[in-house]
Amino acid sequence: MAEQGTGRGAGRPGRPRPEGLRAAPAGHSRLLGIGGYRPHRVVGNAELGRMIGHPEEWITRRSGIVERRFAGPEETLAVMGAAAAEKALARAGVRPAEIDLVLLASTSNMLMTPPTAVRIAHELGAHGATGIDLSAACAGFCHALALAADSIGSGSAGHVLVVGAERMTDIVDPTDDSMAFLFADGAGAAVVGPAERPGIGPVSRAANGRYFDSLRMSRGWDAYAGAPGTTERPWLRMDGRRVFRWAMEEVCPGARRALDGAGVAPAELDVFVPHQSNARMIDLMAERLGLGPDTAVSYDVARTGNTSSASVPLALEALLEAGATGPGDTALLAGFGAGLNYASQVVLLP
């Protein structure tokens, strides 16, 4: 075993050493296009209520959700993600060949390898793009957006495609009357590209590992595979009260720091797009942030449900399509979920 400091080239007298590594000059980035995909099957509260044994009024009152989308067998994460990405690329006016990096945020991806992001890139025709999957639950899209901005700012990528895609119905117990009415399926995407001035503000992010078990899988797939004949597959479990308190105590201040970092006062904000968890939580977050009366707040959860990492881009697309916001508007994005972790940033809308 070689002694410390005696490896190849170590300590050679007179050997020239660079003072530092060459790096590209820092640049700016912004959103260029947003796209979404909502599965074909619409599931209303009456149908879902029969599955969990509660009337539709009970579901609406507790969540603010009226309907949601469930994916069919053919609507895989790759299919939905590519469809959302195609719309985002078309709206951005960016060709697939111009994409250098695809980031897929998903917490319901059953395929550990190869990265589904590579599959999406291939389906789109972005054949030279690198693809990376990341899992940060409902905060995934905002974390990935920050990574995209950093990649462009450092010069390591020219254009980045950020996708959030989920089949939450694969990991939520359909008989769990505390959760089954909340979660749904779908995909959203954003194209991020270079800009002359900042279009994506500094990310505010943190995690609180003390509450790690507040939103978790009931068991690992290794335990499921190691018990032949069992019918109890891994399901998502949540301590809703703990998650709610954490969001009020930590996510709201974190979102306020994102506003401060971008130099935008709450009263000046045009749009607030939080993770679409439930309507009551969105109400309280908007109130605690002290948003102005003219700030548009997304309630896409009412028609889409909680789609985890897909919820923020889907909500953005819905606002843009409805004409509730427009190019150049400032939008505060706030993703938060399992970990418990969050990420938030202010962006200029395309």
WOQUIQUI-V488578 format. One line per field, one symbol per residue. psi: psi as a letter, one per 40 degrees, with the letter a starting at -180 (. if undefined). Layout:
psi->???
This chain:
psi->hiiheeihehfhhehhhidiihiiihaiiihdiiiihhidhhhidddddddefiiddddddddehdiihhiidegidddddddddddddddefhideehdhhhhhieehehdiihdddddddddegdeiihhiihfbeeddddddddddddddeeeidhhhhhhhigdedehheeheeddediaiiiiihhhiiidihehihhhiiigedfdedhiidiidddddegheiegihihihgddddddddddddddddddddddefhideehdihgihgciddddddddddefiidehhhhfeddedahfbeedddddddddddeeeiaheihhhhhhiaidhiihiihihi.
